[in-house]
Amino acid sequence: MSADRKASFKQPPRHVIDTALSQEVRRNKALEEQKRRRARRVESERHIDLFADLNLGLSDDEGGDNKDPDIVREGIAQLAPLLPRSDPDLDSVPSRESHEASSAAGAPQTPTSSKRKGRRKKGTGSPSNQKTSPWANKCMYAELLEMQETESWTGGDDGLPSDLETGWVALAPVPVGKRCLAISHQGGGTIGAAPNTTIRSRVLGKPLIPRFPSPLPSDTVLDCILDQNWKENGILHVLDVIKWKGQDIGDCESSFRFWWRDTRLSELPPSRPPTTLASPSALQASTQETGAPIGYRFTYPTTFLQIPYYTNTTFAHFVSTIIPRARSSYRAQVSIPAGPNDTDVMDIESPQLTGPALRSVQVEIEPDGLLLYVAQAIYESGTSPLSSWVPLSAPVTDEMARLEQSSPLDVFERLVQRRLTRDVRSIKEVDMLP
C-alpha cells in the first residue's frame, strides 16, 4: 500500500496527464450538454410525448355493423399532470363550510393562543434560515484561456481553440471595472425619471447603489461592468443581455445576443445625469484636461456603453484589429450639467425629460483584456469553458513575479501570429505544387 502511494506521489497530477480534462475537451462536452438540455426543454414545452398515445377510436369503416359508437376512455386523462398543482399550504387550511359543519357536529375546537411568538433577535438566526439573494452567482464567468508557448513549437496543441477562426466571437476592449448585474423592475411613472433600476453584485447579489432611474424597459437583466471611475464619468459597460422585457435572451446563441444588445440599447432614449454636485469648494477647483469640473460626481450611471464585439475572428483580423484594440485605451463621450460659465452646451431632445442644459465631455476608458465566447453557446450561470478570458496583465499578486511573467495577451498574440504564419506558409506550398 505504501509503495503504491509513493509511486503515485512521484507521478504528475492526474489533470496534467489526463487529456480528457483539457480545456478543449471540457469545452466540447459543455457545448454538447447545452444542446441536449435545450432539446429536452423544447420537447417538454411542446409535450409531444403526451400526445403520442392519443386515440380517437375506430373509424366508420373499422367499426363494422356496430351501431353504437365506441366511447373513447383514454387520451385526455393523460393531460392531467399538465394542470397547475394546488398549493399544499392552501389545501391544509380548512374552509369556512367545513369549520361550521364541524362546530355543528360538536367536534372539539383547538383553542388558539393569544400570545404572539417573540421575534428572534437580529444575528441569532441559523445560517440555514438566512435567505440568499435570487441574483447571487447569476453571471457567466469565463475561464482563463490555457495557453502553452514553447520555443520549439511545431504546430501542436498550444491551447488556442481549434475553431477559433470560425466558431467564436471576440469582445474587446473589456474595460477595467466591477462585474455586476443591471436589473430593471416594474414600476410606474415616466420612463427615465422614476427609479426603476438596481445594480447588484455578481457574488452575493446585493445592491451596490440605491435604485436609480434609467431608460431600460421593465423586467430587463443585463450583464455589465461598472466602470472603475463611474462616479466621475457615469458609465456602465454592457457586456451581455440575459433578459429583455421579460423575454429570455440568454437561451439564444452568443452572436445573436450581442446583436440584440447593440440594437436594443441604440433605441433607448438618452438619460439625463443628476444635477447634484459635490460641494461649492470643489466646484471652484481646477478643471481636468477634458474640461469637466472635478467637483461633479455621478450618483448613479447614466451612460450605457456596449463593449464592441467581433464576429470576424480570423487570425489576420486578430493581429490587425482585435488585439490592438484590446490593449489600447479609448475615449467616450458623456454628458454633464452645464455650469454658469459654459459656452458649449447642448440639450437632449426628449419630451419626457426636461432639465438644465448639458455639456459634452470626453473621458478615457482603460482596457483590461479580451473575452472570447463560443458563437453557438447560450448564457449559463457559473464558470464555463464556453467563454475564455485573456487579460492584459498577468493575474499575479507579487509585483516581482508580475514583472517577470509575460502578459497573457502578449502570449495570445504570439500564438495567433504563429498560426497565421503557418497558414500562409501552407498556402504558399500548395501554390508551388505542380
ZIKA-V200474 format. One record per pair of residues at least 4 apart in sequence whose C-alpha atoms are under 8 Angstrom apart, sorted by sequence separation. I is the first residue (numbers start at 1). GAP is how many residues later the second one is. D is the distance in Angstrom with one decimal. If there is no record, write none. Layout:
{{I | GAP | D} {I | GAP | D}}
//
This chain:
{{1 | 4 | 6.4} {2 | 4 | 6.2} {3 | 4 | 6.2} {4 | 4 | 6.1} {5 | 4 | 6.0} {6 | 4 | 6.4} {7 | 4 | 6.5} {12 | 4 | 6.6} {13 | 4 | 6.8} {14 | 4 | 5.7} {15 | 4 | 7.6} {18 | 4 | 7.6} {21 | 4 | 6.4} {22 | 4 | 6.2} {23 | 4 | 5.9} {24 | 4 | 6.4} {25 | 4 | 6.2} {26 | 4 | 6.1} {27 | 4 | 6.2} {28 | 4 | 6.2} {29 | 4 | 6.1} {30 | 4 | 6.2} {31 | 4 | 6.4} {32 | 4 | 6.3} {33 | 4 | 6.2} {34 | 4 | 6.2} {35 | 4 | 6.2} {36 | 4 | 6.2} {37 | 4 | 6.1} {38 | 4 | 6.2} {39 | 4 | 6.3} {40 | 4 | 6.1} {41 | 4 | 6.2} {42 | 4 | 6.2} {43 | 4 | 6.1} {44 | 4 | 7.4} {47 | 4 | 7.0} {48 | 4 | 6.5} {49 | 4 | 7.9} {50 | 4 | 7.9} {58 | 4 | 5.7} {59 | 4 | 6.1} {60 | 4 | 7.3} {74 | 4 | 7.7} {75 | 4 | 7.6} {76 | 4 | 7.5} {79 | 4 | 7.4} {86 | 4 | 7.6} {87 | 4 | 6.3} {88 | 4 | 6.2} {89 | 4 | 6.8} {94 | 4 | 6.4} {95 | 4 | 6.3} {96 | 4 | 6.3} {97 | 4 | 6.1} {98 | 4 | 6.1} {99 | 4 | 6.2} {100 | 4 | 6.2} {101 | 4 | 6.2} {102 | 4 | 6.4} {103 | 4 | 5.7} {120 | 4 | 6.8} {121 | 4 | 7.7} {125 | 4 | 6.6} {126 | 4 | 7.0} {132 | 4 | 7.2} {149 | 4 | 7.4} {160 | 4 | 7.2} {163 | 4 | 5.5} {164 | 4 | 5.6} {189 | 4 | 7.2} {190 | 4 | 5.8} {201 | 4 | 4.7} {216 | 4 | 7.1} {226 | 4 | 6.7} {229 | 4 | 6.2} {230 | 4 | 4.4} {243 | 4 | 5.5} {244 | 4 | 6.7} {252 | 4 | 6.5} {253 | 4 | 6.3} {254 | 4 | 6.3} {255 | 4 | 6.4} {256 | 4 | 6.0} {257 | 4 | 6.0} {258 | 4 | 6.3} {259 | 4 | 6.1} {260 | 4 | 6.0} {261 | 4 | 6.0} {262 | 4 | 6.0} {263 | 4 | 6.7} {264 | 4 | 6.9} {278 | 4 | 6.7} {279 | 4 | 6.4} {280 | 4 | 6.7} {281 | 4 | 7.0} {287 | 4 | 5.6} {288 | 4 | 5.8} {292 | 4 | 7.8} {313 | 4 | 6.2} {314 | 4 | 6.2} {315 | 4 | 6.3} {316 | 4 | 6.1} {317 | 4 | 5.5} {318 | 4 | 4.7} {319 | 4 | 5.9} {320 | 4 | 6.9} {321 | 4 | 6.2} {322 | 4 | 6.2} {323 | 4 | 6.6} {324 | 4 | 6.3} {325 | 4 | 7.8} {338 | 4 | 6.0} {350 | 4 | 7.3} {373 | 4 | 7.5} {380 | 4 | 7.7} {391 | 4 | 7.9} {397 | 4 | 7.8} {398 | 4 | 6.2} {399 | 4 | 6.3} {400 | 4 | 6.4} {401 | 4 | 6.0} {402 | 4 | 7.7} {406 | 4 | 6.9} {407 | 4 | 6.4} {408 | 4 | 6.1} {409 | 4 | 6.1} {410 | 4 | 6.3} {411 | 4 | 6.3} {412 | 4 | 6.1} {413 | 4 | 6.0} {414 | 4 | 6.2} {415 | 4 | 6.3} {416 | 4 | 6.1} {417 | 4 | 6.1} {418 | 4 | 6.1} {419 | 4 | 6.2} {420 | 4 | 6.2} {421 | 4 | 6.1} {422 | 4 | 6.2} {423 | 4 | 6.2} {424 | 4 | 6.3} {425 | 4 | 6.3} {426 | 4 | 6.3} {427 | 4 | 6.2} {428 | 4 | 6.2} {429 | 4 | 6.6} {12 | 5 | 6.9} {20 | 5 | 6.0} {21 | 5 | 6.3} {43 | 5 | 6.4} {58 | 5 | 5.8} {86 | 5 | 7.3} {94 | 5 | 6.6} {102 | 5 | 5.4} {103 | 5 | 7.7} {120 | 5 | 7.2} {125 | 5 | 7.3} {163 | 5 | 7.4} {189 | 5 | 5.4} {200 | 5 | 5.1} {201 | 5 | 5.4} {229 | 5 | 7.6} {230 | 5 | 5.3} {243 | 5 | 4.6} {244 | 5 | 6.7} {252 | 5 | 6.3} {278 | 5 | 7.5} {287 | 5 | 5.9} {288 | 5 | 6.6} {312 | 5 | 6.9} {313 | 5 | 6.2} {317 | 5 | 6.5} {318 | 5 | 5.6} {319 | 5 | 7.3} {396 | 5 | 6.7} {397 | 5 | 7.4} {406 | 5 | 7.0} {15 | 6 | 6.1} {19 | 6 | 7.9} {20 | 6 | 7.5} {43 | 6 | 8.0} {103 | 6 | 7.6} {188 | 6 | 7.2} {200 | 6 | 5.1} {201 | 6 | 6.3} {229 | 6 | 7.9} {230 | 6 | 7.2} {242 | 6 | 6.4} {243 | 6 | 5.1} {277 | 6 | 7.9} {287 | 6 | 4.9} {288 | 6 | 6.7} {396 | 6 | 5.6} {15 | 7 | 7.8} {187 | 7 | 7.7} {200 | 7 | 4.2} {201 | 7 | 6.3} {227 | 7 | 8.0} {242 | 7 | 5.3} {243 | 7 | 6.5} {250 | 7 | 7.3} {286 | 7 | 7.2} {287 | 7 | 5.9} {338 | 7 | 6.4} {395 | 7 | 7.8} {199 | 8 | 5.5} {200 | 8 | 5.5} {227 | 8 | 5.9} {241 | 8 | 6.7} {242 | 8 | 4.5} {249 | 8 | 6.6} {285 | 8 | 7.5} {286 | 8 | 7.1} {394 | 8 | 6.3} {148 | 9 | 7.7} {149 | 9 | 6.4} {187 | 9 | 6.3} {198 | 9 | 6.5} {199 | 9 | 5.6} {200 | 9 | 8.0} {226 | 9 | 7.0} {227 | 9 | 5.9} {241 | 9 | 6.8} {285 | 9 | 6.8} {377 | 9 | 6.6} {393 | 9 | 8.0} {148 | 10 | 4.8} {186 | 10 | 6.9} {198 | 10 | 7.9} {199 | 10 | 6.3} {226 | 10 | 4.9} {227 | 10 | 6.8} {283 | 10 | 6.4} {285 | 10 | 7.3} {347 | 10 | 5.3} {348 | 10 | 7.7} {147 | 11 | 5.7} {148 | 11 | 5.8} {185 | 11 | 5.3} {198 | 11 | 7.1} {199 | 11 | 7.9} {225 | 11 | 6.1} {226 | 11 | 6.2} {283 | 11 | 6.8} {284 | 11 | 7.9} {346 | 11 | 6.0} {347 | 11 | 5.8} {394 | 11 | 7.0} {58 | 12 | 7.4} {147 | 12 | 4.3} {184 | 12 | 5.4} {185 | 12 | 6.2} {198 | 12 | 6.7} {199 | 12 | 7.6} {224 | 12 | 6.8} {225 | 12 | 5.0} {282 | 12 | 6.8} {283 | 12 | 4.7} {310 | 12 | 7.8} {345 | 12 | 6.3} {346 | 12 | 5.2} {374 | 12 | 5.5} {394 | 12 | 7.0} {57 | 13 | 6.8} {146 | 13 | 5.5} {147 | 13 | 6.6} {184 | 13 | 4.2} {198 | 13 | 4.8} {224 | 13 | 5.5} {225 | 13 | 6.4} {282 | 13 | 4.5} {283 | 13 | 7.2} {345 | 13 | 5.5} {346 | 13 | 5.7} {373 | 13 | 6.1} {374 | 13 | 6.4} {394 | 13 | 5.3} {57 | 14 | 7.5} {145 | 14 | 7.4} {146 | 14 | 7.8} {183 | 14 | 5.5} {184 | 14 | 6.5} {197 | 14 | 5.4} {198 | 14 | 6.6} {224 | 14 | 4.4} {225 | 14 | 6.8} {281 | 14 | 8.0} {345 | 14 | 4.5} {346 | 14 | 7.5} {373 | 14 | 4.5} {393 | 14 | 5.0} {394 | 14 | 6.0} {57 | 15 | 6.0} {145 | 15 | 7.9} {182 | 15 | 6.8} {183 | 15 | 5.4} {196 | 15 | 6.4} {197 | 15 | 5.4} {223 | 15 | 6.2} {224 | 15 | 5.0} {280 | 15 | 8.0} {344 | 15 | 6.4} {345 | 15 | 7.3} {372 | 15 | 5.5} {373 | 15 | 6.5} {392 | 15 | 6.1} {393 | 15 | 6.5} {56 | 16 | 6.6} {182 | 16 | 5.9} {183 | 16 | 6.5} {195 | 16 | 5.6} {196 | 16 | 6.0} {197 | 16 | 6.1} {222 | 16 | 6.8} {223 | 16 | 5.5} {224 | 16 | 6.8} {241 | 16 | 6.4} {279 | 16 | 6.6} {371 | 16 | 7.2} {372 | 16 | 5.0} {391 | 16 | 7.6} {392 | 16 | 6.3} {393 | 16 | 7.4} {55 | 17 | 7.5} {182 | 17 | 4.8} {183 | 17 | 7.8} {195 | 17 | 4.2} {196 | 17 | 5.3} {197 | 17 | 6.4} {222 | 17 | 7.5} {223 | 17 | 4.9} {240 | 17 | 7.0} {241 | 17 | 7.5} {278 | 17 | 5.2} {342 | 17 | 7.9} {371 | 17 | 5.9} {372 | 17 | 6.4} {391 | 17 | 6.0} {392 | 17 | 5.3} {181 | 18 | 5.7} {182 | 18 | 6.6} {194 | 18 | 7.5} {195 | 18 | 3.8} {196 | 18 | 6.7} {222 | 18 | 6.0} {223 | 18 | 5.8} {240 | 18 | 6.6} {277 | 18 | 6.5} {278 | 18 | 5.6} {338 | 18 | 7.4} {371 | 18 | 4.9} {390 | 18 | 6.0} {391 | 18 | 6.0} {392 | 18 | 7.9} {55 | 19 | 7.2} {180 | 19 | 6.6} {181 | 19 | 5.2} {194 | 19 | 5.2} {195 | 19 | 7.1} {197 | 19 | 7.7} {222 | 19 | 4.6} {223 | 19 | 6.9} {277 | 19 | 4.9} {278 | 19 | 6.1} {337 | 19 | 6.6} {338 | 19 | 5.7} {370 | 19 | 6.1} {371 | 19 | 6.2} {390 | 19 | 5.8} {54 | 20 | 7.3} {55 | 20 | 6.3} {180 | 20 | 5.6} {181 | 20 | 6.6} {193 | 20 | 5.3} {194 | 20 | 7.9} {221 | 20 | 6.5} {222 | 20 | 5.6} {241 | 20 | 6.1} {276 | 20 | 7.7} {277 | 20 | 6.1} {337 | 20 | 6.1} {338 | 20 | 4.8} {369 | 20 | 7.6} {370 | 20 | 5.0} {54 | 21 | 4.7} {180 | 21 | 4.9} {181 | 21 | 6.6} {192 | 21 | 5.2} {193 | 21 | 7.1} {221 | 21 | 5.4} {222 | 21 | 6.9} {240 | 21 | 6.9} {276 | 21 | 7.6} {337 | 21 | 4.4} {338 | 21 | 5.1} {369 | 21 | 5.7} {370 | 21 | 6.1} {53 | 22 | 7.0} {54 | 22 | 7.8} {179 | 22 | 7.1} {180 | 22 | 4.9} {191 | 22 | 7.7} {192 | 22 | 4.6} {196 | 22 | 7.7} {220 | 22 | 7.7} {221 | 22 | 4.9} {276 | 22 | 7.9} {336 | 22 | 5.5} {337 | 22 | 6.0} {369 | 22 | 4.2} {370 | 22 | 7.5} {390 | 22 | 7.6} {179 | 23 | 6.2} {191 | 23 | 7.1} {192 | 23 | 4.5} {220 | 23 | 5.1} {221 | 23 | 6.5} {276 | 23 | 8.0} {335 | 23 | 6.1} {336 | 23 | 5.5} {368 | 23 | 6.1} {369 | 23 | 4.4} {51 | 24 | 7.8} {191 | 24 | 5.8} {192 | 24 | 7.7} {219 | 24 | 7.3} {220 | 24 | 4.4} {274 | 24 | 6.7} {335 | 24 | 5.5} {336 | 24 | 6.6} {368 | 24 | 5.4} {369 | 24 | 7.8} {191 | 25 | 7.9} {219 | 25 | 6.6} {220 | 25 | 5.3} {273 | 25 | 7.2} {274 | 25 | 7.0} {335 | 25 | 4.6} {336 | 25 | 7.5} {367 | 25 | 7.7} {368 | 25 | 7.6} {191 | 26 | 7.9} {218 | 26 | 8.0} {219 | 26 | 5.0} {220 | 26 | 6.3} {274 | 26 | 7.9} {334 | 26 | 5.7} {335 | 26 | 6.3} {217 | 27 | 7.5} {218 | 27 | 5.7} {219 | 27 | 5.0} {333 | 27 | 6.5} {334 | 27 | 5.6} {50 | 28 | 6.7} {217 | 28 | 6.0} {218 | 28 | 7.6} {333 | 28 | 5.7} {334 | 28 | 6.4} {50 | 29 | 7.1} {273 | 29 | 5.8} {333 | 29 | 4.7} {334 | 29 | 7.3} {272 | 30 | 6.7} {332 | 30 | 5.6} {333 | 30 | 6.4} {187 | 31 | 7.6} {271 | 31 | 5.8} {303 | 31 | 6.8} {331 | 31 | 6.2} {332 | 31 | 5.4} {184 | 32 | 6.4} {186 | 32 | 5.2} {271 | 32 | 7.2} {331 | 32 | 5.4} {332 | 32 | 6.4} {184 | 33 | 6.7} {185 | 33 | 5.2} {186 | 33 | 6.5} {331 | 33 | 4.4} {332 | 33 | 7.2} {184 | 34 | 5.3} {185 | 34 | 5.4} {330 | 34 | 5.7} {331 | 34 | 5.9} {184 | 35 | 5.5} {185 | 35 | 7.4} {329 | 35 | 6.8} {330 | 35 | 5.4} {183 | 36 | 7.2} {184 | 36 | 5.3} {329 | 36 | 5.6} {330 | 36 | 7.1} {183 | 37 | 5.8} {184 | 37 | 6.7} {329 | 37 | 4.8} {182 | 38 | 8.0} {183 | 38 | 4.7} {328 | 38 | 7.5} {329 | 38 | 5.4} {182 | 39 | 5.7} {183 | 39 | 6.6} {234 | 39 | 8.0} {265 | 39 | 7.8} {328 | 39 | 6.2} {370 | 39 | 7.7} {181 | 40 | 6.8} {182 | 40 | 5.1} {327 | 40 | 5.9} {369 | 40 | 7.1} {139 | 41 | 7.9} {181 | 41 | 5.7} {182 | 41 | 6.6} {326 | 41 | 6.5} {327 | 41 | 7.3} {139 | 42 | 7.6} {181 | 42 | 5.0} {182 | 42 | 6.6} {326 | 42 | 7.4} {327 | 42 | 6.5} {180 | 43 | 6.4} {181 | 43 | 5.6} {326 | 43 | 5.5} {179 | 44 | 7.8} {180 | 44 | 5.4} {262 | 44 | 6.6} {292 | 44 | 8.0} {326 | 44 | 5.7} {179 | 45 | 6.0} {180 | 45 | 5.8} {261 | 45 | 7.6} {179 | 46 | 4.5} {180 | 46 | 6.8} {178 | 47 | 5.3} {179 | 47 | 6.3} {323 | 47 | 7.8} {177 | 48 | 5.7} {178 | 48 | 5.0} {176 | 49 | 7.9} {177 | 49 | 5.2} {178 | 49 | 6.6} {175 | 50 | 7.6} {177 | 50 | 4.4} {178 | 50 | 6.8} {176 | 51 | 6.3} {177 | 51 | 4.4} {258 | 51 | 7.2} {175 | 52 | 7.1} {176 | 52 | 6.1} {177 | 52 | 8.0} {216 | 52 | 7.2} {215 | 53 | 6.2} {215 | 54 | 6.4} {215 | 55 | 7.3} {215 | 56 | 6.5} {255 | 56 | 7.3} {214 | 57 | 6.5} {175 | 62 | 7.7} {273 | 62 | 7.0} {275 | 62 | 6.3} {139 | 63 | 6.3} {272 | 63 | 7.7} {273 | 63 | 6.1} {274 | 63 | 7.9} {138 | 64 | 6.9} {232 | 64 | 7.1} {233 | 64 | 8.0} {234 | 64 | 5.6} {273 | 64 | 7.1} {135 | 65 | 7.5} {136 | 65 | 7.5} {137 | 65 | 5.7} {138 | 65 | 7.9} {232 | 65 | 5.4} {233 | 65 | 7.0} {234 | 65 | 7.9} {236 | 65 | 5.9} {327 | 65 | 6.5} {136 | 66 | 6.2} {137 | 66 | 4.9} {231 | 66 | 5.3} {232 | 66 | 6.1} {234 | 66 | 6.5} {235 | 66 | 5.5} {236 | 66 | 7.5} {238 | 66 | 6.5} {326 | 66 | 7.8} {135 | 67 | 7.7} {136 | 67 | 5.2} {137 | 67 | 6.8} {231 | 67 | 4.7} {234 | 67 | 4.3} {235 | 67 | 6.4} {236 | 67 | 6.1} {237 | 67 | 5.8} {238 | 67 | 5.9} {239 | 67 | 6.5} {136 | 68 | 4.6} {137 | 68 | 7.1} {230 | 68 | 7.2} {231 | 68 | 6.6} {234 | 68 | 5.4} {235 | 68 | 4.8} {236 | 68 | 5.0} {237 | 68 | 4.8} {238 | 68 | 4.9} {239 | 68 | 5.9} {135 | 69 | 7.4} {136 | 69 | 4.1} {231 | 69 | 7.4} {234 | 69 | 6.0} {235 | 69 | 6.1} {236 | 69 | 6.3} {237 | 69 | 5.8} {238 | 69 | 6.2} {292 | 69 | 6.4} {135 | 70 | 4.7} {136 | 70 | 7.7} {230 | 70 | 8.0} {231 | 70 | 7.8} {235 | 70 | 6.9} {237 | 70 | 6.4} {291 | 70 | 6.8} {133 | 71 | 6.7} {134 | 71 | 7.1} {135 | 71 | 7.9} {230 | 71 | 6.7} {290 | 71 | 6.1} {132 | 72 | 7.6} {133 | 72 | 5.6} {290 | 72 | 5.7} {133 | 73 | 7.0} {290 | 73 | 7.0} {272 | 76 | 7.9} {270 | 78 | 7.2} {192 | 79 | 6.4} {270 | 80 | 7.8} {269 | 81 | 7.5} {272 | 81 | 7.4} {139 | 84 | 6.8} {169 | 85 | 7.5} {169 | 86 | 6.7} {323 | 86 | 7.8} {212 | 88 | 6.5} {214 | 88 | 7.0} {323 | 90 | 7.0} {209 | 91 | 7.3} {319 | 94 | 6.9} {318 | 95 | 8.0} {319 | 97 | 7.4} {318 | 98 | 7.6} {319 | 98 | 7.0} {234 | 100 | 7.7} {233 | 101 | 6.8} {315 | 101 | 6.0} {315 | 102 | 7.2} {315 | 104 | 7.2} {316 | 104 | 6.7} {315 | 105 | 5.7} {254 | 119 | 6.9} {254 | 120 | 6.9} {255 | 120 | 5.6} {254 | 121 | 5.0} {255 | 121 | 7.6} {253 | 122 | 6.2} {254 | 122 | 6.2} {23 | 123 | 7.1} {253 | 123 | 4.9} {254 | 123 | 5.9} {253 | 124 | 5.3} {254 | 124 | 6.1} {252 | 125 | 7.8} {253 | 125 | 5.0} {254 | 125 | 7.5} {252 | 126 | 5.5} {253 | 126 | 7.8} {251 | 127 | 5.2} {252 | 127 | 7.5} {250 | 128 | 6.0} {251 | 128 | 6.3} {250 | 129 | 4.8} {233 | 130 | 6.7} {250 | 130 | 7.4} {174 | 133 | 6.6} {173 | 134 | 7.0} {24 | 135 | 7.8} {172 | 135 | 6.7} {173 | 135 | 7.1} {23 | 136 | 7.9} {171 | 136 | 6.6} {172 | 136 | 5.9} {24 | 137 | 6.7} {171 | 137 | 5.7} {172 | 137 | 6.5} {242 | 137 | 7.3} {171 | 138 | 4.3} {170 | 139 | 5.5} {171 | 139 | 6.3} {169 | 140 | 6.9} {170 | 140 | 5.1} {169 | 141 | 5.8} {170 | 141 | 6.7} {169 | 142 | 5.0} {168 | 143 | 7.0} {169 | 143 | 7.5} {170 | 143 | 6.9} {169 | 144 | 6.7} {168 | 145 | 6.8} {165 | 147 | 7.5} {166 | 147 | 6.9} {165 | 148 | 4.9} {166 | 148 | 7.4} {164 | 149 | 6.7} {165 | 149 | 4.5} {164 | 150 | 7.4} {165 | 150 | 6.7} {172 | 150 | 6.5} {172 | 151 | 7.8} {170 | 152 | 7.8} {173 | 152 | 5.8} {174 | 152 | 6.9} {172 | 153 | 6.3} {173 | 153 | 4.1} {172 | 154 | 4.8} {173 | 154 | 6.9} {173 | 155 | 7.4} {173 | 156 | 8.0} {193 | 160 | 7.2} {191 | 161 | 7.9} {192 | 161 | 7.5} {190 | 162 | 7.1} {176 | 189 | 7.8} {175 | 190 | 6.6} {176 | 190 | 5.9} {175 | 191 | 5.7} {176 | 191 | 5.8} {175 | 192 | 4.5} {176 | 192 | 5.1} {174 | 193 | 5.8} {175 | 193 | 5.2} {173 | 194 | 5.5} {174 | 194 | 5.4} {175 | 194 | 7.4} {173 | 195 | 6.9} {174 | 195 | 5.4} {173 | 196 | 6.0} {174 | 196 | 5.9} {172 | 197 | 6.9} {173 | 197 | 6.0} {174 | 197 | 7.1} {172 | 198 | 5.1} {171 | 199 | 6.0} {172 | 199 | 6.7} {170 | 200 | 7.2} {171 | 200 | 5.1} {170 | 201 | 5.8} {171 | 201 | 6.4} {170 | 202 | 4.7} {169 | 203 | 5.8} {170 | 203 | 6.4} {168 | 204 | 6.6} {169 | 204 | 5.1} {168 | 205 | 5.6} {169 | 205 | 6.3} {168 | 206 | 4.5} {169 | 206 | 5.7} {167 | 207 | 6.1} {168 | 207 | 4.7} {167 | 208 | 5.4} {167 | 209 | 7.4} {142 | 229 | 7.8} {140 | 239 | 6.6} {140 | 240 | 5.6} {141 | 240 | 7.5} {143 | 240 | 6.6} {139 | 241 | 7.5} {140 | 241 | 4.6} {141 | 241 | 5.7} {142 | 241 | 5.9} {143 | 241 | 6.4} {138 | 242 | 7.9} {139 | 242 | 5.2} {140 | 242 | 5.1} {141 | 242 | 4.4} {142 | 242 | 5.9} {143 | 242 | 5.7} {138 | 243 | 4.8} {139 | 243 | 6.2} {140 | 243 | 6.0} {141 | 243 | 6.2} {142 | 243 | 6.6} {145 | 243 | 5.2} {137 | 244 | 6.7} {138 | 244 | 6.7} {140 | 244 | 6.9} {142 | 244 | 7.4} {143 | 244 | 6.3} {144 | 244 | 5.6} {145 | 244 | 5.7} {137 | 245 | 6.5} {142 | 245 | 4.6} {143 | 245 | 4.9} {144 | 245 | 4.8} {145 | 245 | 6.1} {141 | 246 | 7.3} {142 | 246 | 4.9} {143 | 246 | 5.8} {144 | 246 | 6.4} {142 | 247 | 5.6} {160 | 255 | 7.8} {158 | 257 | 7.3} {149 | 262 | 7.2} {147 | 264 | 7.7} {155 | 264 | 7.7} {147 | 265 | 7.5} {149 | 266 | 7.3} {155 | 267 | 7.9} {34 | 343 | 7.5} {34 | 344 | 7.6} {31 | 345 | 8.0} {31 | 346 | 6.5} {30 | 354 | 7.8} {30 | 355 | 7.3} {31 | 355 | 7.2} {30 | 356 | 7.2} {27 | 358 | 5.1} {26 | 359 | 6.7} {27 | 359 | 5.7} {23 | 362 | 6.8}}
//
